[in-house]
Amino acid sequence: NIEIILYKKVNNKEVFNKISDFLFTLLFIIIFSSIVTFLFLELSIIHPLKTLIKHIQQYRSSGYVSMTMLQPFSPDDEVGLLIQEFNDLMTDLTKNFEHKAFLIRQLELSNDEMQREVKKRIYTQECERSAQEYMNKVFDLVPAMLVIVDEELMVTQINNQMRKFSGFFMS
């Protein structure tokens, strides 16, 4: 009987060791799979989202300079679609900003041209006014009696000699 009891104790010890080894192996597999799962989630979801947030913050702080993110590992998942939409948005915004910059430049050029035209017109009007004043002075200094009429024979201007002779005063 003693031998059998000893044998059963040895047998129970082996079973215990086998169960212990199995539990240790199972615990190791659980820990290892948890680490692998965490790393997978980190690389496939958390890191791309952090990168996307960082790019958005950089874009906002850079004065809206064009930028794109690297393509995701899997463009078919939600994060990949989100990154693709971000890249498309950046492309559209860049085109819009370039178009607006082009329009602003065109407006600046038109404005510059308009300012030159206004200055030219002012100068021409001043020259015309100055020439008209000079012609009026010369017209009034001529010793002959002069009258200027329009197409309908309406008097538009007379000189001083004609005013003195006729007593007609035009301003």
Secondary structure, 3 states (H helix, E strand, C coil): CHHHHHHHHHHHHHHHHHHHHHHHHHHHHHHHHHHHHHHHHHHHHHHHHHHHHHHHHHHHHCCCCCCCCCCCCCCCCHHHHHHHHHHHHHHHHHHHHHHHHHHHHHHHHHHHHHHHHHHHHHHHHHHHHHHHHHHHHHHHHCCCCCEEECCCCCEEEECHHHHHHHCCCCC
